[in-house]
Amino acid sequence: MATTFYHDERCLWHTGGEQALFMPVGGYVQPPSATGFAENPETKRRFKNLLEVAGIWPQLHVRSAAPSSREDLLRVHTPGYLTQLQAMSDAGGGNIPPHFAPFGQGSFEIAQLSSGLVKQAVEDVVTGAADRAYALSRPPGHHCLPDAPMGFCLLANIPVALEAVRAKHGPLRVAVVDWDVHHGNGTQTIFYDRADTLTISLHQENCFPPGYGGAEDRGAGAGLGANLNIPLLAGCGHQTYLDAFELLVMPALRAFDPDLIVVASGYDASCVDPLARMMATSETYRLMARQLRGLADELCEGKIVVAHEGGYSDIYVPFCGLAVVEELLGIRSPVIDPLLEMSDLQQPPADMVTFQRARLAVQAAKVFG
């Protein structure tokens, strides 16, 4: 099946201003000498570059998209927030309290474009114009709340896309699988009382938002049971993600029976990411993508969209992203991930993996009864 890749160079021109990783420069925080801000364009640009060097690029249908309209955004975000975000962007950028998500001049329009890439990807897959899709969206979206930015996210890309497509084409049962290492709190908030959207988040427990795990948060009202959080102990590696898929993710997806699967694809659970302490590898992402692609073929005529979220290692995000795109295409390139040769050194002790699997089994017993 063909895969369409949604990308626009302008998304890589978004800036969070001068930061050292995630700390504002000044005082004793020295200005960075290289990429600086954690959410910077190099991870995405090098991912795209590796697709080209690996010979994958010609096998993708590559296109851009129109920005999401204000009407699209208002289905998810409050008018006051959009007005404030646009005004501050026009005035040179800044940060809107109470959370941390700095942005620069013109970032509002770039965020609209990032959201538009995801919207077009969902639209094309739902209508059959594309078989499968990958949206290289930036800035990311899964932390953004209806009335505030958060965690580098300015607009809720996936919710905006889903609500736009529903407004145009009618009801749609969608499962959102978020494997970004940080909890997908924005997506959860937006769909928490909705029965038409299953939200699943696999994340490092207590990482971000700080102190949050969320296994007990299952949705509310009509959405009760349609939210599933899978908090994972810091340091758990490859096998733990596969265990989580086996015990919780795949059974939940089968029970929900979606019309479409959307992946919030952050690569910050990798073993070298600076903003988390998980130990996934490109092979972890490959096998998770393979399972979701197969389930999409089984349940919803292959309809799957991957939207790029976090990932802050510019040397390793490209290998993880390449593995996901290869799985969407059903091919393997000649690229060898050099870190896989050191994977034995990067994995947690066996007793830790066993303990985490037992935790997952207990959670699965509660969820599925």
QUISULGI-V553449 format. One record per run of one state. SS is the DSSP state (~ for helix, > for strand, _ for the rest). FROM is the first residue (numbers start at 1). LEN is the number of residues. If there is no record, write none. Layout:
# QUISULGI-V553449
<<SS;FROM;LEN> <SS;FROM;LEN>>
This chain:
# QUISULGI-V553449
<<_;1;2> <>;3;4> <_;7;2> <~;9;5> <_;14;5> <>;19;3> <_;22;1> <>;23;2> <_;25;1> <>;26;1> <_;27;2> <>;29;1> <_;30;7> <>;37;1> <_;38;4> <~;42;12> <_;54;3> <~;57;3> <_;60;1> <>;61;3> <_;64;6> <~;70;5> <_;75;4> <~;79;12> <_;91;2> <>;93;2> <_;95;8> <>;103;2> <_;105;2> <~;107;21> <_;128;4> <>;132;4> <_;136;9> <>;145;1> <_;146;2> <>;148;1> <_;149;1> <>;150;1> <_;151;2> <>;153;1> <_;154;3> <~;157;13> <_;170;4> <>;174;5> <_;179;6> <~;185;7> <_;192;5> <>;197;8> <_;205;16> <~;221;3> <_;224;3> <>;227;6> <_;233;4> <>;237;1> <~;238;19> <_;257;3> <>;260;6> <_;266;4> <>;270;1> <_;271;8> <>;279;2> <_;281;1> <~;282;18> <_;300;4> <>;304;5> <_;309;8> <~;317;13> <_;330;8> <~;338;9> <_;347;3> <~;350;19> <_;369;1>>
